Amino acid sequence: MPITILSQGRNVEPWVKALKEKKPDLDLRVYPEDQPREEITFALAWGHPLGAFRQYPNLTCISSLGAGVDHILKDPDIPEQVQIARIKDEDLTSDMANFTMALVLNHLRDLNTYKAAEETQNWSPIRYKRNKDVTVGVMGIGTLGSAVAQRLSSIGLRVTGWANSAKQIEGIGVYAGAGELDAFLNAADVLICLLPLTPDTANILNKENLLKLPKGAFLINVARGEHLVEEDLLELLETGHLSGASLDVFREEPLPEGHPFWSHPKINVTPHIASVTNPESAVDQILENYDRNQRGEEPLNLVSRARGY
């Protein structure tokens, strides 16, 4: 049975190449040139055209081409019986841990300030905090969040986590549920958002919650742009409650020309590159799920639609 790939604005050729190299006889198709669609039971998707899956009457499984699945779950036209899977990959996890560690250290050592000072040849050393004196709070302690927390802890930072339900991670204090969110935020000198995007987590980085952070706290968002209320961030940077932010994800991507984030002196912008799926390392997992689908078995990394992850 064939596999089809549905993606808007993304070059799928690396995926086609990786899949065909691993399984040369695979019947691989790419939307919209993937007729006849009634033959297709398994699909790969990233940013698919909403409503497109109505055209696949025998579809039984959709695999995201990344760790996130909100881009799939926001489509109301996917039949309830269609299973949805996501990718868990060591490269994705390691890349995210490295990237967030770089952002935290960049903030703690004021490297952006020194870069700006080069323009005026201003030699002005800044007193810095040592890792052991800084608490980093990681919102979302799933596969990526756990790895980020452990990596940061390994370089001497105090690290806490917050999750929907109780979790045990060696060396990391994890707060759980809405009742412990305030205590988690109150202690975080640096806040990293790695939450899945669900109705409960949308807009969670709002003024009410960000004001619970210590004065001068720093925000890092590498989850989804919809977690952040942009106007609230700008206001809290203006008042000085927050010292700055590093943002890798945005409500509209690419970030539009003229958006205030581009020119804000306290905001670092990166183009959603914190952790990008490597087709070569993820292809075995996808083909395993394809084989499971053909046998009528549950896929690896099955997503709960009720939870949203």
Backbone as CSV, one residue per row, in Angstrom:
resi,resn,N_x,N_y,N_z,CA_x,CA_y,CA_z,C_x,C_y,C_z
1,MET,0.842,-1.198,0.000,0.000,0.000,0.000,0.884,1.256,0.000
2,PRO,0.423,2.306,-0.659,1.257,3.508,-0.784,1.254,4.376,0.470
3,ILE,2.291,5.219,0.572,2.379,6.301,1.545,2.273,7.615,0.781
4,THR,1.590,8.581,1.367,1.576,9.908,0.778,2.116,10.928,1.769
5,ILE,2.713,12.003,1.244,3.240,13.096,2.047,2.445,14.353,1.731
6,LEU,1.908,15.000,2.770,1.182,16.251,2.602,1.899,17.331,3.404
7,SER,2.373,18.356,2.710,3.062,19.440,3.394,3.004,20.692,2.539
8,GLN,2.703,21.804,3.192,2.698,23.099,2.516,3.919,23.895,2.938
9,GLY,4.615,24.465,1.983,5.735,25.352,2.291,6.939,24.650,2.864
10,ARG,7.056,23.359,2.632,8.210,22.618,3.155,8.741,21.720,2.058
11,ASN,10.043,21.701,1.884,10.668,20.849,0.883,10.642,19.403,1.371
12,VAL,9.882,18.554,0.678,9.755,17.163,1.127,10.759,16.240,0.435
13,GLU,11.599,16.774,-0.449,12.536,15.925,-1.172,13.479,15.156,-0.243
14,PRO,13.994,15.769,0.868,14.838,14.966,1.773,14.102,13.766,2.358
15,TRP,12.791,13.914,2.593,12.008,12.791,3.101,11.820,11.731,2.020
16,VAL,11.539,12.158,0.810,11.394,11.209,-0.293,12.687,10.424,-0.481
17,LYS,13.804,11.120,-0.460,15.107,10.474,-0.652,15.396,9.471,0.459
18,ALA,15.174,9.881,1.722,15.471,9.000,2.852,14.583,7.758,2.847
19,LEU,13.313,7.939,2.552,12.384,6.807,2.533,12.712,5.829,1.408
20,LYS,13.013,6.364,0.241,13.299,5.495,-0.908,14.638,4.773,-0.746
21,GLU,15.601,5.425,-0.087,16.878,4.755,0.145,16.719,3.579,1.091
22,LYS,15.852,3.729,2.091,15.623,2.654,3.058,14.720,1.560,2.492
23,LYS,13.759,1.965,1.653,12.791,1.001,1.125,12.550,1.329,-0.355
24,PRO,13.447,0.878,-1.235,13.378,1.261,-2.647,12.073,0.906,-3.345
25,ASP,11.415,-0.155,-2.905,10.177,-0.564,-3.575,8.932,0.114,-3.005
26,LEU,9.116,1.059,-2.099,7.990,1.747,-1.479,7.225,2.570,-2.510
27,ASP,5.905,2.433,-2.514,5.037,3.254,-3.368,4.808,4.573,-2.627
28,LEU,5.625,5.572,-2.949,5.614,6.839,-2.229,5.058,7.932,-3.128
29,ARG,4.077,8.666,-2.603,3.430,9.710,-3.385,3.459,11.024,-2.609
30,VAL,3.303,12.119,-3.330,3.317,13.446,-2.722,2.069,14.201,-3.163
31,TYR,1.340,14.733,-2.167,0.141,15.527,-2.440,0.525,16.788,-3.218
32,PRO,-0.254,17.218,-4.198,-1.562,16.690,-4.621,-1.487,15.649,-5.730
33,GLU,-0.265,15.258,-6.140,-0.125,14.271,-7.227,-0.098,12.865,-6.645
34,ASP,-1.128,12.497,-5.905,-1.102,11.194,-5.225,-2.355,10.362,-5.486
35,GLN,-2.871,10.468,-6.664,-4.044,9.671,-7.046,-3.621,8.237,-7.400
36,PRO,-4.501,7.230,-7.250,-5.843,7.295,-6.643,-5.754,7.250,-5.119
37,ARG,-6.476,8.134,-4.454,-6.334,8.295,-3.009,-7.029,7.213,-2.190
38,GLU,-7.939,6.477,-2.810,-8.607,5.415,-2.052,-7.651,4.277,-1.716
39,GLU,-6.468,4.236,-2.357,-5.485,3.194,-2.064,-4.669,3.510,-0.812
40,ILE,-4.730,4.733,-0.353,-3.807,5.201,0.688,-4.400,5.024,2.079
41,THR,-3.644,4.347,2.955,-4.064,4.172,4.348,-3.133,4.894,5.323
42,PHE,-1.948,5.292,4.876,-0.921,5.862,5.758,-0.399,7.156,5.139
43,ALA,-0.363,8.226,5.953,0.065,9.532,5.447,1.090,10.156,6.381
44,LEU,1.991,10.946,5.797,2.932,11.772,6.533,2.519,13.218,6.332
45,ALA,2.569,14.014,7.405,2.043,15.372,7.282,2.842,16.372,8.091
46,TRP,2.948,17.572,7.528,3.428,18.744,8.264,2.812,19.965,7.592
47,GLY,1.944,20.657,8.298,1.299,21.830,7.732,0.468,21.495,6.512
48,HIS,-0.295,20.411,6.582,-1.102,19.998,5.436,-2.236,20.991,5.173
49,PRO,-2.774,21.045,3.966,-3.947,21.891,3.706,-5.141,21.384,4.525
50,LEU,-5.700,22.251,5.343,-6.813,21.823,6.187,-7.955,21.299,5.318
51,GLY,-8.510,20.176,5.745,-9.599,19.550,5.008,-9.146,18.549,3.966
52,ALA,-7.827,18.488,3.698,-7.334,17.610,2.630,-7.585,16.142,2.932
53,PHE,-7.589,15.765,4.210,-7.730,14.350,4.539,-9.130,13.806,4.275
54,ARG,-10.084,14.688,3.984,-11.406,14.216,3.573,-11.328,13.430,2.258
55,GLN,-10.251,13.642,1.523,-10.100,13.026,0.200,-9.534,11.603,0.267
56,TYR,-9.290,11.086,1.483,-8.685,9.763,1.653,-9.654,8.860,2.418
57,PRO,-10.553,8.181,1.722,-11.622,7.442,2.405,-11.144,6.256,3.226
58,ASN,-9.942,5.733,2.950,-9.458,4.537,3.645,-8.270,4.824,4.552
59,LEU,-8.043,6.095,4.848,-6.929,6.471,5.703,-7.121,5.934,7.117
60,THR,-6.055,5.356,7.689,-6.145,4.839,9.060,-5.080,5.412,9.991
61,CYS,-4.005,6.025,9.443,-2.951,6.566,10.309,-2.270,7.755,9.645
62,ILE,-2.019,8.799,10.453,-1.251,9.965,10.016,-0.064,10.104,10.948
63,SER,1.125,10.216,10.378,2.326,10.465,11.173,2.787,11.892,10.940
64,SER,2.995,12.631,12.021,3.622,13.939,11.913,5.065,13.767,11.468
65,LEU,5.581,14.765,10.755,6.987,14.758,10.374,7.858,15.426,11.437
66,GLY,7.307,15.622,12.611,8.050,16.216,13.709,7.483,15.780,15.036
67,ALA,7.984,16.386,16.113,7.519,16.034,17.450,6.134,16.603,17.739
68,GLY,5.807,17.736,17.125,4.517,18.376,17.362,3.407,17.799,16.502
69,VAL,2.187,17.855,17.037,1.027,17.366,16.276,-0.113,18.368,16.247
70,ASP,0.093,19.565,16.812,-0.984,20.553,16.825,-1.407,20.937,15.415
71,HIS,-0.467,20.895,14.458,-0.794,21.226,13.073,-1.746,20.203,12.459
72,ILE,-1.766,18.993,12.989,-2.694,17.962,12.536,-4.006,18.049,13.304
73,LEU,-3.898,18.163,14.619,-5.090,18.129,15.465,-6.011,19.318,15.250
74,LYS,-5.500,20.418,14.699,-6.370,21.579,14.481,-7.308,21.382,13.288
75,ASP,-7.111,20.309,12.543,-7.980,20.012,11.408,-9.206,19.251,11.893
76,PRO,-10.398,19.843,11.848,-11.586,19.178,12.384,-12.128,18.072,11.490
77,ASP,-11.569,17.917,10.295,-12.125,16.970,9.329,-11.428,15.621,9.314
78,ILE,-10.537,15.375,10.270,-9.887,14.061,10.338,-10.789,13.112,11.123
79,PRO,-11.212,12.014,10.518,-12.116,11.085,11.209,-11.536,10.594,12.533
80,GLU,-12.400,10.371,13.488,-11.983,9.986,14.837,-11.206,8.679,14.849
81,GLN,-11.512,7.770,13.914,-10.850,6.467,13.925,-9.431,6.502,13.365
82,VAL,-9.030,7.618,12.758,-7.674,7.722,12.210,-6.685,7.946,13.347
83,GLN,-5.695,7.072,13.447,-4.671,7.208,14.480,-3.652,8.274,14.072
84,ILE,-3.114,8.968,15.071,-2.126,10.012,14.832,-0.877,9.693,15.653
85,ALA,0.261,9.731,14.999,1.529,9.431,15.666,2.474,10.615,15.494
86,ARG,3.450,10.696,16.393,4.456,11.751,16.293,5.840,11.122,16.337
87,ILE,6.839,11.927,16.050,8.208,11.437,16.018,8.913,11.708,17.344
88,LYS,9.554,10.692,17.867,10.488,10.842,18.974,11.845,10.419,18.442
89,ASP,12.799,11.348,18.491,14.060,11.098,17.821,15.201,11.671,18.651
90,GLU,16.281,10.904,18.779,17.410,11.343,19.595,18.040,12.622,19.057
91,ASP,18.086,12.773,17.749,18.654,14.002,17.181,17.803,15.203,17.546
92,LEU,16.474,15.068,17.438,15.567,16.154,17.816,15.796,16.555,19.269
93,THR,15.884,15.553,20.120,16.023,15.795,21.552,17.344,16.476,21.870
94,SER,18.422,15.961,21.298,19.744,16.535,21.550,19.846,17.962,21.007
95,ASP,19.285,18.181,19.818,19.329,19.524,19.228,18.598,20.537,20.106
96,MET,17.447,20.150,20.637,16.686,21.064,21.484,17.439,21.368,22.774
97,ALA,18.038,20.340,23.376,18.792,20.552,24.613,19.980,21.485,24.371
98,ASN,20.690,21.285,23.266,21.839,22.144,22.950,21.407,23.587,22.699
99,PHE,20.321,23.755,21.956,19.874,25.096,21.589,19.428,25.880,22.815
100,THR,18.631,25.267,23.661,18.153,25.981,24.847,19.299,26.286,25.803
101,MET,20.260,25.377,25.916,21.416,25.654,26.759,22.178,26.869,26.225
102,ALA,22.326,26.956,24.898,23.013,28.101,24.299,22.277,29.404,24.605
103,LEU,20.947,29.383,24.531,20.172,30.589,24.812,20.292,31.009,26.269
104,VAL,20.266,30.050,27.170,20.387,30.378,28.598,21.762,30.988,28.880
105,LEU,22.808,30.370,28.373,24.157,30.882,28.628,24.378,32.234,27.947
106,ASN,23.831,32.407,26.766,23.916,33.702,26.083,23.303,34.799,26.942
107,HIS,22.161,34.487,27.564,21.515,35.461,28.443,22.341,35.715,29.694
108,LEU,22.786,34.666,30.351,23.488,34.834,31.623,24.800,35.598,31.469
109,ARG,25.466,35.457,30.320,26.743,36.134,30.120,26.603,37.423,29.301
110,ASP,25.346,37.858,29.042,25.089,39.158,28.396,25.805,39.303,27.054
111,LEU,25.867,38.239,26.278,26.616,38.302,25.023,25.983,39.244,24.011
112,ASN,24.648,39.370,24.026,24.011,40.313,23.103,24.397,41.754,23.426
113,THR,24.510,42.048,24.716,24.908,43.402,25.119,26.315,43.715,24.632
114,TYR,27.229,42.771,24.765,28.594,42.986,24.303,28.659,43.125,22.777
115,LYS,27.803,42.357,22.085,27.790,42.474,20.626,27.339,43.875,20.216
116,ALA,26.324,44.402,20.892,25.857,45.757,20.589,26.937,46.792,20.940
117,ALA,27.699,46.521,21.999,28.729,47.467,22.430,29.872,47.569,21.428
118,GLU,30.052,46.532,20.593,31.109,46.584,19.589,30.901,47.756,18.631
119,GLU,29.639,48.079,18.354,29.347,49.134,17.368,29.878,50.494,17.828
120,THR,29.883,50.715,19.128,30.378,51.999,19.667,31.736,51.854,20.338
121,GLN,32.331,50.664,20.205,33.626,50.373,20.825,33.599,50.702,22.319
122,ASN,32.522,50.249,22.955,32.278,50.545,24.370,32.766,49.380,25.228
123,TRP,33.841,49.621,25.985,34.432,48.578,26.845,33.813,48.704,28.231
124,SER,32.754,47.919,28.491,32.030,48.041,29.762,31.702,46.656,30.305
125,PRO,32.576,46.068,31.101,32.291,44.752,31.687,31.017,44.783,32.533
126,ILE,30.271,43.680,32.491,29.011,43.561,33.224,29.152,42.431,34.237
127,ARG,28.728,42.693,35.446,28.762,41.641,36.472,27.737,40.568,36.109
128,TYR,28.136,39.324,36.216,27.247,38.238,35.794,26.932,37.296,36.949
129,LYS,25.833,36.549,36.773,25.460,35.528,37.756,26.099,34.199,37.371
130,ARG,26.486,33.445,38.375,26.993,32.104,38.122,25.841,31.112,38.044
131,ASN,26.076,30.018,37.321,25.018,29.037,37.083,24.353,28.568,38.373
132,LYS,25.135,28.350,39.402,24.594,27.799,40.640,23.624,28.747,41.337
133,ASP,23.634,30.008,40.927,22.771,31.003,41.558,21.513,31.300,40.743
134,VAL,21.293,30.557,39.658,20.177,30.820,38.746,19.247,29.612,38.701
135,THR,17.937,29.885,38.791,16.939,28.827,38.666,16.259,28.930,37.300
136,VAL,16.305,27.836,36.562,15.641,27.750,35.265,14.401,26.877,35.422
137,GLY,13.257,27.391,35.001,12.015,26.631,35.038,11.636,26.168,33.645
138,VAL,11.430,24.866,33.482,11.066,24.293,32.184,9.585,23.922,32.218
139,MET,8.796,24.612,31.419,7.359,24.313,31.313,7.168,23.223,30.262
140,GLY,6.697,22.062,30.702,6.518,20.947,29.788,7.644,19.952,29.947
141,ILE,7.377,18.881,30.679,8.420,17.901,30.973,8.089,16.593,30.255
142,GLY,8.001,16.696,28.922,7.869,15.505,28.097,9.248,15.044,27.658
143,THR,9.321,14.416,26.490,10.607,13.917,25.995,11.612,15.045,25.843
144,LEU,11.215,16.131,25.177,12.130,17.251,24.955,12.408,18.008,26.244
145,GLY,11.355,18.306,27.000,11.516,19.072,28.221,12.386,18.376,29.248
146,SER,12.236,17.070,29.376,13.063,16.314,30.321,14.530,16.374,29.931
147,ALA,14.788,16.239,28.624,16.180,16.295,28.160,16.775,17.681,28.380
148,VAL,15.997,18.724,28.125,16.465,20.090,28.346,16.778,20.308,29.824
149,ALA,15.866,19.876,30.689,16.069,20.056,32.128,17.331,19.353,32.602
150,GLN,17.543,18.144,32.146,18.724,17.391,32.577,20.011,17.995,32.034
151,ARG,19.977,18.491,30.793,21.171,19.120,30.222,21.546,20.375,31.001
152,LEU,20.554,21.197,31.334,20.825,22.423,32.076,21.305,22.124,33.492
153,SER,20.726,21.101,34.088,21.164,20.712,35.423,22.613,20.233,35.409
154,SER,23.017,19.601,34.308,24.369,19.035,34.220,25.457,20.104,34.190
155,ILE,25.084,21.369,33.874,26.088,22.445,33.871,25.937,23.340,35.100
156,GLY,25.251,22.812,36.120,25.249,23.476,37.415,24.115,24.443,37.669
157,LEU,23.172,24.562,36.756,22.011,25.416,36.990,21.022,24.721,37.913
158,ARG,20.315,25.503,38.708,19.191,24.949,39.459,18.023,24.841,38.486
159,VAL,17.427,23.679,38.382,16.392,23.457,37.375,15.147,22.876,38.022
160,THR,14.001,23.451,37.672,12.703,22.899,38.064,11.886,22.678,36.809
161,GLY,10.840,21.889,36.947,9.949,21.636,35.824,8.504,21.785,36.236
162,TRP,7.649,21.952,35.247,6.201,21.996,35.506,5.502,21.145,34.467
163,ALA,4.612,20.298,34.924,3.896,19.381,34.044,2.432,19.301,34.464
164,ASN,1.640,18.747,33.589,0.217,18.602,33.880,-0.026,17.618,35.017
165,SER,0.829,16.607,35.094,0.696,15.597,36.145,2.065,15.313,36.747
166,ALA,2.091,14.696,37.905,3.334,14.466,38.645,4.308,13.599,37.848
167,LYS,5.596,13.980,37.889,6.637,13.219,37.216,7.879,13.187,38.094
168,GLN,8.651,12.132,37.934,9.888,11.971,38.690,11.065,12.046,37.730
169,ILE,11.935,13.042,37.900,13.157,13.151,37.113,14.300,13.384,38.084
170,GLU,15.298,12.543,38.027,16.403,12.614,38.982,17.060,13.995,38.950
171,GLY,17.155,14.620,40.117,17.818,15.901,40.249,16.978,17.106,39.861
172,ILE,15.735,16.882,39.422,14.865,17.971,38.970,13.599,17.987,39.819
173,GLY,13.306,19.109,40.451,12.050,19.233,41.180,10.926,19.571,40.218
174,VAL,9.911,18.727,40.154,8.829,18.921,39.186,7.551,19.323,39.901
175,TYR,7.027,20.483,39.548,5.719,20.934,40.014,4.654,20.364,39.074
176,ALA,3.472,20.128,39.609,2.436,19.480,38.800,1.088,20.173,38.953
177,GLY,0.418,20.354,37.826,-0.955,20.830,37.830,-1.100,22.324,38.070
178,ALA,-2.317,22.792,37.865,-2.607,24.221,38.002,-2.331,24.719,39.413
179,GLY,-2.530,23.869,40.405,-2.344,24.283,41.791,-0.906,24.598,42.153
180,GLU,0.064,24.109,41.373,1.476,24.348,41.676,2.145,25.257,40.643
181,LEU,1.357,25.814,39.717,1.941,26.667,38.686,2.530,27.942,39.277
182,ASP,1.828,28.573,40.212,2.324,29.828,40.779,3.664,29.637,41.468
183,ALA,3.787,28.586,42.264,5.046,28.325,42.970,6.178,28.086,41.982
184,PHE,5.888,27.386,40.910,6.884,27.142,39.862,7.347,28.454,39.229
185,LEU,6.391,29.307,38.874,6.734,30.570,38.221,7.472,31.511,39.168
186,ASN,7.075,31.542,40.416,7.688,32.453,41.392,9.189,32.248,41.528
187,ALA,9.675,31.040,41.243,11.086,30.711,41.468,11.946,30.780,40.211
188,ALA,11.345,31.013,39.042,12.070,30.854,37.774,12.729,32.159,37.329
189,ASP,14.055,32.221,37.405,14.795,33.366,36.875,14.800,33.346,35.344
190,VAL,14.791,32.140,34.785,14.666,31.945,33.343,13.535,30.951,33.129
191,LEU,12.590,31.293,32.270,11.455,30.421,31.987,11.549,29.920,30.555
192,ILE,11.536,28.591,30.389,11.579,27.977,29.060,10.250,27.280,28.811
193,CYS,9.583,27.633,27.721,8.318,26.987,27.376,8.563,25.886,26.358
194,LEU,8.219,24.653,26.752,8.289,23.488,25.869,6.986,22.695,25.937
195,LEU,5.902,23.379,26.218,4.604,22.728,26.337,4.056,22.314,24.978
196,PRO,3.283,21.242,24.921,2.505,20.995,23.703,1.411,22.051,23.598
197,LEU,0.998,22.351,22.387,-0.073,23.327,22.202,-1.417,22.623,22.263
198,THR,-2.199,22.953,23.282,-3.540,22.411,23.472,-4.455,23.570,23.853
199,PRO,-5.764,23.352,23.888,-6.655,24.428,24.347,-6.298,24.931,25.745
200,ASP,-5.761,24.064,26.600,-5.415,24.469,27.967,-4.125,25.268,28.037
201,THR,-3.220,25.065,27.070,-1.923,25.755,27.140,-1.832,26.965,26.211
202,ALA,-2.776,27.127,25.297,-2.763,28.305,24.430,-2.838,29.568,25.294
203,ASN,-2.007,30.557,24.972,-1.969,31.849,25.674,-1.520,31.741,27.126
204,ILE,-0.837,30.666,27.485,-0.422,30.495,28.874,0.675,31.487,29.252
205,LEU,1.440,31.952,28.272,2.463,32.969,28.536,1.812,34.344,28.403
206,ASN,0.969,34.651,29.371,0.214,35.899,29.366,0.686,36.789,30.515
207,LYS,0.159,37.999,30.556,0.592,38.968,31.564,0.390,38.443,32.974
208,GLU,-0.740,37.832,33.239,-1.028,37.336,34.589,0.033,36.342,35.040
209,ASN,0.390,35.413,34.171,1.384,34.408,34.556,2.808,34.965,34.536
210,LEU,3.126,35.771,33.557,4.491,36.301,33.472,4.812,37.240,34.623
211,LEU,3.795,37.905,35.173,4.017,38.765,36.339,4.366,37.964,37.587
212,LYS,4.110,36.673,37.575,4.452,35.827,38.718,5.936,35.460,38.724
213,LEU,6.626,35.691,37.618,8.069,35.467,37.576,8.788,36.537,38.391
214,PRO,9.971,36.259,38.906,10.730,37.298,39.609,11.028,38.467,38.678
215,LYS,11.111,39.658,39.233,11.451,40.830,38.427,12.817,40.618,37.773
216,GLY,12.881,40.911,36.478,14.119,40.712,35.741,14.252,39.341,35.113
217,ALA,13.219,38.516,35.202,13.270,37.171,34.624,13.377,37.246,33.098
218,PHE,13.837,36.143,32.522,14.057,36.051,31.075,13.200,34.925,30.526
219,LEU,12.571,35.161,29.355,11.664,34.184,28.755,12.274,33.569,27.509
220,ILE,12.159,32.246,27.396,12.553,31.518,26.186,11.349,30.711,25.720
221,ASN,10.903,30.919,24.477,9.793,30.136,23.930,10.272,29.374,22.708
222,VAL,10.348,28.041,22.863,10.729,27.156,21.761,9.639,26.119,21.517
223,ALA,8.417,26.433,21.948,7.307,25.498,21.803,6.448,25.887,20.602
224,ARG,5.455,26.771,20.828,4.607,27.263,19.745,4.316,28.736,19.981
225,GLY,4.173,29.480,18.907,3.895,30.903,19.010,2.597,31.207,19.715
226,GLU,1.628,30.289,19.598,0.314,30.512,20.205,0.339,30.421,21.725
227,HIS,1.443,29.984,22.300,1.548,29.998,23.759,1.699,31.422,24.302
228,LEU,2.244,32.302,23.498,2.624,33.634,23.960,1.622,34.694,23.537
229,VAL,1.203,35.522,24.491,0.426,36.724,24.185,1.434,37.828,23.906
230,GLU,1.604,38.152,22.638,2.698,39.019,22.220,2.627,40.404,22.855
231,GLU,1.430,40.972,22.927,1.282,42.313,23.497,1.683,42.335,24.960
232,ASP,1.393,41.246,25.680,1.759,41.182,27.100,3.271,41.141,27.274
233,LEU,3.959,40.404,26.413,5.422,40.371,26.490,6.002,41.757,26.259
234,LEU,5.536,42.438,25.230,6.059,43.774,24.932,5.836,44.731,26.099
235,GLU,4.661,44.633,26.731,4.373,45.510,27.872,5.312,45.233,29.036
236,LEU,5.565,43.965,29.334,6.398,43.622,30.491,7.881,43.881,30.230
237,LEU,8.285,43.881,28.978,9.642,44.314,28.653,9.767,45.824,28.825
238,GLU,8.714,46.543,28.454,8.722,48.002,28.572,8.776,48.443,30.028
239,THR,8.027,47.753,30.896,8.007,48.127,32.310,9.240,47.632,33.056
240,GLY,9.994,46.712,32.450,11.186,46.193,33.098,10.943,44.970,33.957
241,HIS,9.701,44.468,33.994,9.474,43.260,34.788,10.230,42.080,34.192
242,LEU,10.269,41.999,32.879,11.090,40.997,32.205,12.326,41.687,31.630
243,SER,13.463,40.988,31.682,14.708,41.576,31.187,14.906,41.319,29.704
244,GLY,14.221,40.316,29.158,14.379,40.015,27.746,13.720,38.703,27.388
245,ALA,13.836,38.332,26.119,13.224,37.091,25.640,13.972,36.585,24.422
246,SER,14.051,35.272,24.300,14.515,34.614,23.078,13.340,33.823,22.529
247,LEU,12.955,34.128,21.293,11.768,33.531,20.691,12.146,32.812,19.401
248,ASP,11.777,31.545,19.311,12.054,30.746,18.120,10.780,30.396,17.362
249,VAL,9.623,30.679,17.969,8.330,30.321,17.379,7.391,31.511,17.482
250,PHE,6.457,31.606,16.518,5.633,32.803,16.422,4.238,32.441,15.933
251,ARG,3.286,33.316,16.231,1.912,33.088,15.795,1.801,33.057,14.280
252,GLU,2.580,33.884,13.624,2.629,33.870,12.163,4.060,33.624,11.750
253,GLU,4.264,32.594,10.932,5.608,32.270,10.454,5.603,32.170,8.934
254,PRO,6.577,32.779,8.254,7.657,33.604,8.804,7.120,34.835,9.545
255,LEU,7.897,35.301,10.506,7.532,36.517,11.230,7.430,37.667,10.230
256,PRO,6.285,38.371,10.186,6.073,39.395,9.151,7.072,40.549,9.240
257,GLU,7.376,41.129,8.092,8.193,42.335,8.062,7.501,43.426,8.879
258,GLY,8.296,44.185,9.618,7.742,45.266,10.413,7.206,44.851,11.764
259,HIS,7.196,43.549,12.059,6.730,43.108,13.379,7.654,43.691,14.450
260,PRO,7.098,44.161,15.578,7.935,44.805,16.605,9.011,43.904,17.191
261,PHE,8.853,42.595,17.109,9.882,41.710,17.643,11.202,41.854,16.884
262,TRP,11.150,42.148,15.586,12.369,42.204,14.781,13.358,43.236,15.323
263,SER,12.851,44.383,15.710,13.739,45.497,16.078,13.838,45.737,17.578
264,HIS,13.171,44.907,18.369,13.180,45.147,19.812,14.550,44.800,20.393
265,PRO,15.162,45.712,21.136,16.521,45.465,21.643,16.605,44.364,22.696
266,LYS,15.477,43.980,23.282,15.504,42.962,24.331,14.980,41.601,23.855
267,ILE,14.732,41.473,22.557,14.198,40.221,22.019,15.152,39.646,20.982
268,ASN,15.504,38.371,21.157,16.264,37.622,20.148,15.280,36.821,19.307
269,VAL,15.369,36.928,17.998,14.494,36.208,17.084,15.302,35.165,16.314
270,THR,14.830,33.918,16.324,15.384,32.884,15.450,14.230,32.240,14.692
271,PRO,14.477,31.749,13.459,13.389,31.326,12.558,12.966,29.867,12.712
272,HIS,12.493,29.513,13.911,11.956,28.171,14.186,12.978,27.097,13.805
273,ILE,14.163,27.225,14.385,15.246,26.291,14.039,15.810,25.571,15.260
274,ALA,15.137,25.664,16.395,15.673,25.072,17.624,15.951,23.586,17.472
275,SER,15.031,22.886,16.815,15.162,21.439,16.687,14.370,21.003,15.460
276,VAL,15.065,20.579,14.413,14.436,20.240,13.140,14.636,18.753,12.869
277,THR,13.551,18.078,12.525,13.622,16.636,12.298,14.607,16.296,11.184
278,ASN,15.462,15.324,11.460,16.424,14.824,10.487,15.822,13.587,9.815
279,PRO,15.481,13.666,8.527,14.848,12.518,7.874,15.664,11.233,8.003
280,GLU,16.986,11.333,7.897,17.813,10.125,7.954,17.700,9.401,9.291
281,SER,17.548,10.158,10.386,17.460,9.509,11.696,16.038,9.114,12.061
282,ALA,15.044,9.716,11.406,13.640,9.435,11.748,12.985,8.420,10.825
283,VAL,13.628,8.107,9.714,12.964,7.295,8.696,12.655,5.876,9.183
284,ASP,13.523,5.291,10.012,13.262,3.931,10.495,11.984,3.883,11.323
285,GLN,11.782,4.906,12.149,10.579,4.969,12.975,9.322,5.085,12.109
286,ILE,9.392,5.893,11.066,8.246,6.056,10.177,7.930,4.751,9.451
287,LEU,8.963,4.095,8.961,8.721,2.839,8.244,8.232,1.737,9.188
288,GLU,8.683,1.756,10.431,8.158,0.808,11.417,6.660,1.025,11.618
289,ASN,6.258,2.302,11.709,4.834,2.588,11.865,4.036,2.253,10.613
290,TYR,4.646,2.416,9.445,3.995,2.008,8.199,3.751,0.501,8.209
291,ASP,4.757,-0.269,8.616,4.592,-1.727,8.679,3.536,-2.110,9.714
292,ARG,3.538,-1.434,10.851,2.524,-1.707,11.869,1.130,-1.399,11.330
293,ASN,1.029,-0.323,10.586,-0.259,0.041,10.001,-0.758,-1.030,9.044
294,GLN,0.149,-1.572,8.252,-0.248,-2.613,7.304,-0.690,-3.890,8.020
295,ARG,-0.155,-4.109,9.234,-0.536,-5.292,10.011,-1.734,-5.037,10.919
296,GLY,-2.237,-3.800,10.912,-3.373,-3.465,11.763,-2.993,-3.237,13.204
297,GLU,-1.722,-2.891,13.475,-1.242,-2.691,14.839,-1.175,-1.203,15.182
298,GLU,-1.130,-0.911,16.474,-1.028,0.464,16.954,0.352,1.016,16.639
299,PRO,0.450,2.279,16.211,1.766,2.847,15.881,2.571,3.194,17.116
300,LEU,3.874,3.295,16.936,4.731,3.854,17.976,4.371,5.313,18.192
301,ASN,4.506,5.784,19.436,4.295,7.195,19.768,2.919,7.697,19.361
302,LEU,1.925,6.882,19.683,0.532,7.230,19.402,0.122,8.443,20.223
303,VAL,-0.578,9.363,19.606,-1.014,10.597,20.234,-2.438,10.422,20.792
304,SER,-2.661,10.946,21.985,-4.006,10.982,22.557,-4.700,12.265,22.086
305,ARG,-5.771,12.118,21.360,-6.492,13.304,20.899,-7.084,14.070,22.076
306,ALA,-7.469,13.356,23.122,-8.059,14.013,24.294,-7.046,14.929,24.972
307,ARG,-5.802,14.475,25.096,-4.759,15.272,25.733,-4.134,16.278,24.772
308,GLY,-4.085,15.913,23.505,-3.459,16.790,22.520,-1.984,16.530,22.346
309,TYR,-1.472,15.413,22.859,-0.063,15.059,22.717,0.125,13.575,22.997
